[in-house]
Amino acid sequence: MTVVSLRGISKTFGDGGTTALQEIELEIETAEFVSLIGPSGCGKSTLLRIMGDLTEPSAGNVIVNAKPARQARIDRDYGIVFQDAVLFDWRTVAKNIALPLELSGWDRRRRSERIKEMVRLVELSGFEDHHPWQLSGGMQQRVAIARALAFDPSLLLMDEPFGALDEMTRERLNLELLEIWRRSGSTIVFVTHSIAEAVFLSTRVVVMSPRPGRISDLIEVDLPQPRTALTREQPRFFELVTQVREALHLGSELEGGAPAPRGSEASV
Amino acid sequence: MSTPVAVQPVPRGGLGRLVGRRLVDWLPAAVVLVLTLGGWQAAIALFGIQNFLLPKPTSIAQTFWSDRGELLRAGWFTFQEALGGFAIGSGLAILSALVLARWRGVGRALMPYAIAANAIPIIAFAPITNAWFSPLTKTSKIAIAAVLCFFPVLVNTLRGLTSVRPSSLELMRSYAAGQVEIFRRVRIPTALPYLFTGLKVASVLSMIAAIVGEYFGGSFDALGVLIRSRAQTFAFTDAWAGILVACMFGIGFYVAIGLLERVALRWMPSAEE
């Protein structure tokens, strides 16, 4: 089943100003893990926000779970994780995770069962009564993921969720995220700057190029599941990383400018 | 927020935690108090300052102690006026702030006037509220205290309600949360520290307003009337004792609001420093 369907999406900011996105066509199927990768200004975050009906496209159609994106948002069909964890300091870890459940009108007993389950899922048992400022950045982001998954959304939108974390933490959370994805069976759309992260996590990588933002390549990632720390050492992993990197540089060259220096924006 | 911090155990607050300070932390302030009172007392003896200019702290204390029944009754009377004005003024200010934060157009239209009104020396209206509500009633003092409390609470609360991070609003939007939910779960909790700042200012102002209101005429049970009449009959030590009582109620009120703040904002990192 198609979870997200984008038809002819364009987005311009200001009055006839910059074209952030031009004629985007993309279909995302159930249980896919799709990464959007590209240099700054290619509109990947804007595209994610359009899927979540947090930004209106200037033209085109967004269908999520066979309904308009707005209806999907109102029906709470997706969970979202931002780069900043966006936790409420006055709420404990448990209460932060409970937020969407409260808004959906779950009763206390059902909420607390669910919280227990989610806390275990993101391995934060024992921290339920902590406040966000007592946690490390990585732990805060895990709370945000637990919150996004709390009401079992069929679609999880993630906007550079690990961008602010150090490499070690990021790699560990990548493994955890894959485990969560496998267990929950949800569809994930993941925005990132990192080629290695995109290849490691995804079933498909959407390579985008800037000015105007468009899809320059779609790369199937055929690495076997489940992926482990060893996946990063397989020759096929390096091949795919190279393929994505070349697609990114090709996309930049199409723009007419000089090819981006290696690792300027997107880096391994 | 993004800086990783060591994971500490959840602080559990006892009363000591709640007050936030150990007794030893109060020591510098206590030393200053003792030195000030000692210096005051010594200066009077040394320079032969006359009693009507400045009585000795010990004689103020003696007067306070011998007249404590009457003084505290008067203080309580005036405090009730202050409390009434504080409750009405702050309550209206909070409601107004909610309205102005919800409908920003209204806010933009009214805020310049609210800020301008804040610059008016409202205390100058005390004789006028006395005329409106009859000087002998508590109502006239409650009215002036309410007006004086209104603006600091309004301005602070409004700032708090509107200083929500855009990403928080976006998160709520992703949950399709309505305005009521956004106020209840994001804006109001965000505004609470700001609200308490306003309430603390208002608590002190309310006591000042009630006493100044009484200077322009009030019941014989009122502290302001007592201070004024004692000063007029050259009973300056009595007047000073009255001022001491006014301070006690004002500071007590402020401290009470501060404690309430600590209870309400126990989650705040700064409250655990």
Contacts between the chains, C-beta under 8 A, distances in Angstrom:
chain1	res1	chain2	res2	distance
A	52	B	174	5.9
A	54	B	170	5.8
A	54	B	173	6.2
A	54	B	174	6.4
A	73	B	173	7.7
A	73	B	174	6.6
A	73	B	176	5.4
A	74	B	176	4.5
A	75	B	176	7.9
A	76	B	175	6.3
A	76	B	176	6.3
A	78	B	174	7.3
A	79	B	174	7.8
A	80	B	171	7.2
A	80	B	174	4.7
A	82	B	167	5.9
A	82	B	170	7.5
A	82	B	171	7.4
A	84	B	1	7.5
A	84	B	2	7.0
A	84	B	167	5.8
A	85	B	1	7.8
A	86	B	165	7.5
A	86	B	167	4.7
A	86	B	168	5.9
A	86	B	170	7.9
A	86	B	171	5.0
A	88	B	168	7.2
A	88	B	185	7.7
A	88	B	186	7.2
A	88	B	189	6.8
A	89	B	1	8.0
A	89	B	267	6.5
A	89	B	268	7.4
A	89	B	269	7.6
A	90	B	189	4.7
A	90	B	192	7.8
A	90	B	265	7.9
A	90	B	267	4.6
A	90	B	268	7.7
A	91	B	267	7.7
A	92	B	267	7.9
A	99	B	175	7.6
A	99	B	185	7.0
A	100	B	175	5.4
A	102	B	185	7.6
A	103	B	175	5.0
A	103	B	177	5.6
A	103	B	181	6.1
A	103	B	185	7.9
A	127	B	7	7.5
A	129	B	10	5.0
A	130	B	7	7.3
A	130	B	10	5.8
A	131	B	10	7.8
A	131	B	267	5.5
A	131	B	269	7.6
A	132	B	1	7.1
A	133	B	1	6.6
A	133	B	5	7.0
A	133	B	269	4.9
A	134	B	5	6.8
A	134	B	7	6.3
A	134	B	8	5.8
A	134	B	10	7.3
A	135	B	5	7.5
A	135	B	7	6.7
A	136	B	4	3.6
A	136	B	5	6.7
A	136	B	7	7.1
A	137	B	2	5.1
A	137	B	3	7.2
A	137	B	4	4.9
A	138	B	4	7.2
A	139	B	7	7.7
A	140	B	1	7.5
A	140	B	2	7.8
A	164	B	2	5.4
